[in-house]
Amino acid sequence: MDHFLYRDGALFAEDVPVAEIAAAVGTPFYCYSTATLERHFRLFDEALEGMEHLVCYAMKAASNQAILKTLAALGAGMDVVSGGEYARAIAAGVPGERIVFSGVGKTREEIHAALSGGIRQFNVESEPEMAVINEVALELGVVAPITVRVNPDVDAKTHAKIATGKSENKFGIPISRAREVYAHAASLPGLKVIGIDVHIGSQLTQLEPFRLAYEKVAQLTEELRADGHEITRLDLGGGLGIPYTRSNDAPPLPTEYGALVKETLGHLGCEIEIEPGRLIAGNAGIMVSKVIYVKEGEDREFMIVDGAMNDLIRPAMYEAHHDIVPVVEAEAGIEKRRYDIVGPVCESGDTFAKERMMEPIAAGDLIAFRSAGAYGAVMASEYNSRPLIPEVLVNGDQFAVIRRRPTLDEMINRDTIPEWL
């Protein structure tokens, strides 16, 4: 469920007409719903009720500080994967003890910053990384809390570019080597082993891969405890998918996921961390674009819009589907037409949808790309010298620009000309 609904034929974001925002900030732009963000966070929090837990929002999905502050106010932790994300979380007022540092390539500088500023734990991805964390911790005179990310070799049955839990993926250490690696970690004086980390992929639409992974984690927990390790925390990653279409083939609900966690891991007495990103932010955002031209083709029409692949890259990168709807609803019963919906970037890959059936659209009309809140603005670029587009947050009948569109001069003036030119 989201809070982008039609009223009297006009699309609203909560209690604000989307067309009103477009008139104020121009197109294209991203728009997020506070009510949807809060609802989705609470669904996860309530799903784990009865277990000691922390929901750490995976801020790589959408990292604007206004979004982070909205979730932090509800008690969310943050899952970060870079020094920049760590700095954003701190700037948004999230305390270090609620920040988990993940990612396969943590640098010495990033580790130093996190240990200096406060960190809940590092999710360690490799033995070389473990050695560096130990060295930096000893230099600072602190002990770094760690989990080790294990790769359970489970097929998440998701897109190959967002699968992370198979043996050929770059993430974690093979679960078959876990006891050996944990023994080594326990010998390093700058580290304190506190738990296990696992994350098998993103946009999972079935529970069975989670079950397979968590059963392996449960067995590993028992083995590590038998080896003398104090395993008190299990970081289960994120990955639960969202419905990108309005079909009935919806992914499992957070309540069903929570029941699975309790069934497979509840007997261990561990604190549970989960790191949802997409499910919290995905359907909490839309991208709004204006139609520039409608061009006749041989067997279809081309709807050319002012949003482009640099603004929303998911269709080009992942062949991802987004429902695309008019901001002004068409009259009932009007015959649909076939469109390829494309942007102005000079690449054939700048295509959002092919042969999409929609009500007739004309130049100047506004359209909305649904389910664009996750991996939208954060993956945007200035390709073709197109400025990053604004982000807007709606709260009831209010809206605010939470990242403005830079001017062309601001974008160009970031370049530095060498003296010899």
C-alpha positions as CSV (number, residue, x, y, z in Angstrom):
1,M,0.0,0.0,0.0
2,D,1.2,3.5,-0.7
3,H,-0.3,7.0,-0.4
4,F,-0.3,8.0,-4.1
5,L,-4.0,7.8,-5.0
6,Y,-6.4,9.5,-7.4
7,R,-9.0,11.9,-6.2
8,D,-11.6,13.2,-8.6
9,G,-9.3,12.1,-11.5
10,A,-6.1,13.8,-10.2
11,L,-3.1,12.0,-8.7
12,F,-2.4,13.0,-5.1
13,A,0.7,12.4,-2.9
14,E,-1.0,12.1,0.5
15,D,-3.1,15.3,0.5
16,V,-1.1,17.2,-2.1
17,P,-2.0,17.2,-5.8
18,V,1.0,16.0,-7.7
19,A,0.4,18.6,-10.4
20,E,0.7,21.3,-7.8
21,I,4.2,20.1,-6.9
22,A,5.1,19.9,-10.6
23,A,4.1,23.5,-11.1
24,A,6.2,24.6,-8.1
25,V,9.4,22.7,-8.8
26,G,9.3,21.8,-12.5
27,T,9.8,18.3,-14.0
28,P,11.2,15.8,-13.7
29,F,11.3,15.3,-9.9
30,Y,11.1,12.6,-7.2
31,C,8.3,12.7,-4.7
32,Y,8.3,10.7,-1.4
33,S,5.4,10.1,1.0
34,T,6.2,10.4,4.7
35,A,3.1,8.3,5.6
36,T,4.3,5.4,3.4
37,L,7.8,5.5,4.7
38,E,6.5,5.3,8.3
39,R,4.0,2.6,7.5
40,H,6.5,0.4,5.9
41,F,9.0,0.7,8.7
42,R,6.4,-0.1,11.3
43,L,5.4,-3.2,9.3
44,F,8.9,-4.7,9.7
45,D,9.2,-3.5,13.3
46,E,5.9,-5.1,14.3
47,A,6.7,-8.3,12.3
48,L,9.6,-9.0,14.7
49,E,7.6,-8.1,17.9
50,G,8.5,-10.5,20.7
51,M,12.1,-10.8,19.6
52,E,14.9,-8.4,20.6
53,H,15.6,-6.7,17.3
54,L,16.6,-3.6,15.4
55,V,15.4,-2.6,11.9
56,C,18.4,-1.0,10.2
57,Y,17.2,0.8,7.1
58,A,19.5,0.0,4.2
59,M,20.1,3.6,3.2
60,K,21.7,2.8,-0.2
61,A,18.0,2.6,-1.3
62,A,17.4,6.3,-0.7
63,S,19.7,8.4,1.4
64,N,18.3,11.9,1.5
65,Q,18.7,13.2,5.1
66,A,15.0,14.0,5.3
67,I,14.2,10.4,4.7
68,L,16.9,9.3,7.2
69,K,15.5,11.7,9.9
70,T,12.0,10.5,9.2
71,L,13.0,6.8,9.9
72,A,15.4,7.6,12.7
73,A,12.6,9.3,14.6
74,L,10.8,6.0,14.6
75,G,13.8,4.2,16.2
76,A,15.4,2.9,13.0
77,G,19.0,2.0,12.8
78,M,21.0,2.5,9.6
79,D,22.9,0.0,7.4
80,V,25.7,1.9,5.5
81,V,28.1,0.7,2.9
82,S,30.5,3.6,2.5
83,G,32.1,6.4,4.4
84,G,29.8,8.8,2.7
85,E,26.7,6.9,3.9
86,Y,28.1,6.8,7.4
87,A,28.7,10.6,7.3
88,R,25.1,11.1,6.1
89,A,23.6,8.9,8.8
90,I,25.6,10.8,11.5
91,A,24.6,14.2,9.9
92,A,20.9,13.0,10.1
93,G,21.3,12.5,13.9
94,V,21.5,8.7,13.9
95,P,23.7,7.7,16.8
96,G,26.7,5.4,16.1
97,E,25.3,2.6,18.2
98,R,22.5,2.3,15.7
99,I,24.7,2.2,12.6
100,V,25.9,-1.1,11.0
101,F,28.7,-0.9,8.5
102,S,28.4,-3.4,5.6
103,G,30.2,-3.5,2.2
104,V,33.0,-5.5,0.6
105,G,35.5,-2.8,0.2
106,K,35.8,-0.8,3.4
107,T,38.9,1.4,3.3
108,R,41.2,2.1,6.2
109,E,40.0,5.7,6.3
110,E,36.3,4.6,6.4
111,I,37.1,2.1,9.3
112,H,38.9,4.8,11.2
113,A,36.0,7.3,10.8
114,A,33.5,4.7,12.0
115,L,35.5,3.6,15.0
116,S,36.2,7.2,15.9
117,G,32.5,8.3,15.5
118,G,30.8,5.3,16.9
119,I,29.6,2.1,15.3
120,R,27.2,-0.7,16.2
121,Q,29.3,-3.3,14.3
122,F,31.2,-4.0,11.2
123,N,29.8,-6.8,9.0
124,V,33.2,-8.2,7.9
125,E,33.4,-9.5,4.3
126,S,36.9,-11.0,4.2
127,E,40.0,-12.0,6.2
128,P,42.1,-9.1,4.7
129,E,39.4,-6.7,5.8
130,M,39.4,-8.3,9.3
131,A,43.1,-7.7,9.6
132,V,42.8,-4.0,8.7
133,I,39.9,-3.4,11.2
134,N,42.0,-5.1,13.9
135,E,45.0,-2.8,13.0
136,V,42.9,0.4,13.1
137,A,41.2,-0.6,16.3
138,L,44.5,-1.2,18.0
139,E,45.9,2.2,16.7
140,L,42.8,3.9,18.3
141,G,42.9,1.9,21.5
142,V,39.4,0.5,21.0
143,V,37.8,-2.9,20.3
144,A,35.8,-3.2,17.1
145,P,32.5,-5.2,17.4
146,I,32.2,-7.5,14.3
147,T,30.0,-10.1,12.7
148,V,31.4,-12.1,9.8
149,R,29.3,-12.2,6.6
150,V,28.9,-15.8,5.5
151,N,27.9,-16.8,2.0
152,P,25.5,-19.7,2.3
153,D,25.5,-20.6,-1.4
154,V,21.7,-20.1,-1.6
155,D,20.1,-19.1,-4.9
156,A,17.9,-16.1,-4.1
157,K,16.0,-16.5,-7.5
158,T,16.3,-12.9,-8.2
159,H,18.0,-10.8,-10.9
160,A,21.6,-11.9,-11.4
161,K,22.9,-8.3,-10.8
162,I,21.3,-8.2,-7.3
163,A,21.9,-11.8,-6.2
164,T,24.6,-11.9,-3.4
165,G,24.3,-15.3,-1.7
166,K,25.7,-17.8,-4.2
167,S,29.2,-19.1,-4.1
168,E,30.2,-17.2,-7.3
169,N,29.2,-13.9,-5.8
170,K,31.8,-11.5,-4.4
171,F,30.2,-11.2,-1.0
172,G,31.2,-12.8,2.3
173,I,33.2,-15.9,3.1
174,P,32.1,-19.4,2.2
175,I,30.0,-20.8,5.1
176,S,32.1,-24.0,4.9
177,R,35.1,-21.9,6.1
178,A,33.2,-20.0,8.8
179,R,34.5,-21.9,11.9
180,E,38.1,-21.4,10.7
181,V,37.6,-17.7,10.1
182,Y,35.8,-17.1,13.4
183,A,38.7,-18.9,15.2
184,H,41.1,-16.5,13.6
185,A,38.9,-13.5,14.4
186,A,38.8,-14.5,18.1
187,S,42.6,-14.4,18.1
188,L,42.8,-10.8,17.1
189,P,42.9,-8.4,20.1
190,G,41.3,-5.5,18.4
191,L,38.1,-7.4,17.5
192,K,35.1,-8.7,19.5
193,V,33.0,-11.3,17.7
194,I,29.4,-10.6,18.5
195,G,27.4,-12.5,15.8
196,I,26.8,-13.7,12.2
197,D,25.8,-11.7,9.1
198,V,24.1,-13.1,6.0
199,H,22.4,-11.4,3.0
200,I,21.5,-13.4,-0.1
201,G,20.1,-10.7,-2.4
202,S,17.5,-8.1,-3.2
203,Q,14.0,-8.1,-4.5
204,L,13.2,-11.7,-3.3
205,T,9.7,-12.7,-4.1
206,Q,9.7,-16.1,-2.3
207,L,10.4,-17.0,1.3
208,E,12.1,-20.4,0.6
209,P,15.5,-18.9,-0.1
210,F,15.4,-17.1,3.2
211,R,14.4,-20.3,4.9
212,L,17.4,-22.2,3.4
213,A,19.8,-19.5,4.4
214,Y,18.5,-19.0,7.9
215,E,18.5,-22.8,8.6
216,K,22.2,-22.8,7.7
217,V,22.8,-19.8,10.0
218,A,21.0,-21.5,12.8
219,Q,23.2,-24.6,12.5
220,L,26.3,-22.4,12.3
221,T,25.3,-20.5,15.4
222,E,25.2,-23.8,17.4
223,E,28.5,-24.8,16.0
224,L,30.2,-21.5,16.8
225,R,28.8,-21.5,20.3
226,A,30.2,-25.1,20.8
227,D,33.6,-23.7,19.7
228,G,33.4,-21.1,22.5
229,H,32.2,-18.0,20.6
230,E,29.6,-15.8,22.1
231,I,27.1,-15.4,19.3
232,T,24.4,-12.9,20.5
233,R,23.4,-11.1,17.3
234,L,22.2,-12.3,13.9
235,D,22.2,-9.8,11.1
236,L,19.9,-11.2,8.4
237,G,20.3,-8.5,5.8
238,G,17.4,-7.4,3.7
239,G,16.0,-8.4,0.4
240,L,12.3,-8.8,0.7
241,G,10.8,-7.7,-2.6
242,I,8.0,-5.2,-3.4
243,P,5.2,-5.3,-6.0
244,Y,6.4,-3.3,-9.0
245,T,3.1,-4.1,-10.8
246,R,-0.5,-4.1,-9.7
247,S,-0.9,-7.8,-10.4
248,N,-2.0,-10.3,-7.7
249,D,1.5,-12.0,-7.8
250,A,2.7,-10.0,-4.8
251,P,5.9,-10.8,-2.8
252,P,5.5,-12.1,0.8
253,L,4.4,-9.7,3.4
254,P,6.7,-8.5,6.3
255,T,4.4,-10.4,8.7
256,E,5.1,-13.6,6.8
257,Y,8.8,-12.9,6.7
258,G,8.8,-12.2,10.5
259,A,7.0,-15.5,11.2
260,L,9.8,-17.3,9.2
261,V,12.5,-15.5,11.2
262,K,10.9,-16.6,14.5
263,E,10.4,-20.2,13.2
264,T,13.9,-20.7,12.0
265,L,15.9,-18.6,14.5
266,G,13.7,-17.7,17.4
267,H,15.0,-20.6,19.6
268,L,18.6,-19.2,19.6
269,G,17.9,-16.2,21.9
270,C,19.8,-13.9,19.6
271,E,19.1,-10.2,18.9
272,I,17.9,-10.0,15.3
273,E,18.9,-7.2,12.9
274,I,17.3,-6.8,9.5
275,E,18.3,-4.3,6.8
276,P,15.3,-3.6,4.6
277,G,15.7,-0.8,2.1
278,R,13.6,-1.3,-1.0
279,L,10.5,-2.4,0.9
280,I,10.6,0.7,3.0
281,A,11.4,3.2,0.3
282,G,10.4,1.7,-3.0
283,N,6.7,2.3,-3.0
284,A,7.1,5.4,-0.9
285,G,8.3,7.3,-4.0
286,I,7.4,8.2,-7.5
287,M,9.2,10.0,-10.3
288,V,7.1,12.6,-12.1
289,S,7.9,13.6,-15.7
290,K,6.4,15.7,-18.5
291,V,5.7,14.5,-22.0
292,I,7.7,16.5,-24.5
293,Y,6.5,14.9,-27.7
294,V,4.5,12.0,-29.0
295,K,6.0,10.7,-32.2
296,E,4.3,8.3,-34.6
297,G,6.2,5.1,-35.4
298,E,5.5,2.1,-37.7
299,D,3.5,0.0,-35.3
300,R,3.5,2.1,-32.1
301,E,3.8,5.7,-30.8
302,F,6.9,7.0,-29.0
303,M,6.1,9.0,-25.8
304,I,9.2,11.2,-25.3
305,V,9.4,12.5,-21.8
306,D,11.8,14.9,-20.0
307,G,12.9,12.2,-17.5
308,A,15.8,10.0,-18.7
309,M,17.9,7.0,-17.8
310,N,20.3,9.3,-15.9
311,D,17.3,10.1,-13.6
312,L,15.9,6.6,-13.2
313,I,18.4,4.0,-14.4
314,R,16.7,0.8,-13.2
315,P,14.9,0.0,-16.5
316,A,18.2,0.4,-18.5
317,M,20.3,-1.4,-15.9
318,Y,18.0,-4.2,-14.7
319,E,15.3,-4.4,-17.3
320,A,13.1,-3.3,-14.4
321,H,9.4,-2.7,-14.7
322,H,7.7,0.4,-13.3
323,D,4.0,1.1,-13.6
324,I,3.6,4.4,-15.4
325,V,0.3,6.3,-14.9
326,P,-1.0,9.7,-16.0
327,V,-1.2,12.4,-13.3
328,V,-4.7,13.3,-14.7
329,E,-6.7,10.1,-14.9
330,A,-8.3,9.4,-18.3
331,E,-12.0,9.1,-18.7
332,A,-13.4,5.6,-18.1
333,G,-13.8,3.4,-21.2
334,I,-11.4,5.4,-23.4
335,E,-9.4,3.1,-25.7
336,K,-5.8,2.5,-24.8
337,R,-2.9,3.0,-27.2
338,R,0.5,1.3,-27.5
339,Y,3.6,3.4,-26.5
340,D,7.3,3.1,-26.2
341,I,8.1,5.4,-23.3
342,V,11.5,6.9,-23.8
343,G,13.8,9.7,-22.5
344,P,15.8,12.3,-24.4
345,V,19.3,10.8,-23.8
346,C,21.0,9.8,-27.1
347,E,21.0,6.0,-26.4
348,S,18.6,3.3,-27.3
349,G,18.9,2.1,-23.7
350,D,17.1,5.3,-22.6
351,T,13.8,3.4,-22.7
352,F,11.5,3.1,-19.8
353,A,8.9,0.8,-21.3
354,K,8.1,-0.9,-24.6
355,E,4.7,-1.4,-26.1
356,R,3.1,-0.2,-22.9
357,M,-0.7,0.1,-23.2
358,M,-1.9,3.4,-21.9
359,E,-4.7,5.9,-22.3
360,P,-4.0,8.6,-25.0
361,I,-1.2,11.0,-23.9
362,A,-0.4,14.4,-25.3
363,A,2.6,16.7,-25.2
364,G,2.6,18.6,-21.9
365,D,0.8,15.9,-19.9
366,L,2.4,14.7,-16.7
367,I,3.1,11.0,-16.0
368,A,4.3,9.3,-12.8
369,F,6.6,6.3,-12.5
370,R,5.4,4.3,-9.5
371,S,7.7,2.4,-7.1
372,A,10.6,4.7,-7.8
373,G,11.5,5.5,-4.2
374,A,14.3,2.9,-4.0
375,Y,17.4,3.0,-6.2
376,G,16.1,6.0,-8.1
377,A,17.6,9.3,-6.9
378,V,20.6,7.6,-5.3
379,M,21.7,6.1,-8.7
380,A,21.1,9.2,-10.7
381,S,23.9,10.9,-12.6
382,E,24.5,14.0,-14.7
383,Y,25.0,12.1,-17.9
384,N,24.4,14.3,-21.0
385,S,25.0,17.3,-18.6
386,R,21.5,16.9,-17.2
387,P,21.3,18.3,-13.7
388,L,20.2,16.0,-10.9
389,I,16.5,16.3,-10.4
390,P,14.8,17.6,-7.2
391,E,13.6,15.4,-4.4
392,V,10.4,16.4,-2.6
393,L,8.9,15.1,0.6
394,V,5.2,15.2,1.3
395,N,3.7,15.1,4.8
396,G,0.0,15.3,4.9
397,D,-1.0,18.5,3.1
398,Q,2.5,19.9,3.1
399,F,5.5,19.4,0.8
400,A,9.1,20.5,0.9
401,V,12.0,20.4,-1.5
402,I,14.6,18.2,0.2
403,R,17.1,18.4,-2.6
404,R,16.9,21.2,-5.1
405,R,17.8,21.0,-8.8
406,P,21.2,22.6,-9.4
407,T,21.5,25.3,-12.0
408,L,23.5,24.6,-15.2
409,D,26.1,27.2,-14.0
410,E,26.5,25.3,-10.7
411,M,27.0,22.1,-12.5
412,I,29.5,23.4,-15.0
413,N,31.4,25.5,-12.4
414,R,32.4,22.4,-10.5
415,D,34.9,21.8,-13.3
416,T,38.4,23.2,-12.8
417,I,40.3,24.5,-15.8
418,P,44.1,23.9,-15.8
419,E,46.3,27.0,-15.9
420,W,47.7,26.1,-19.3
421,L,44.3,26.5,-20.8
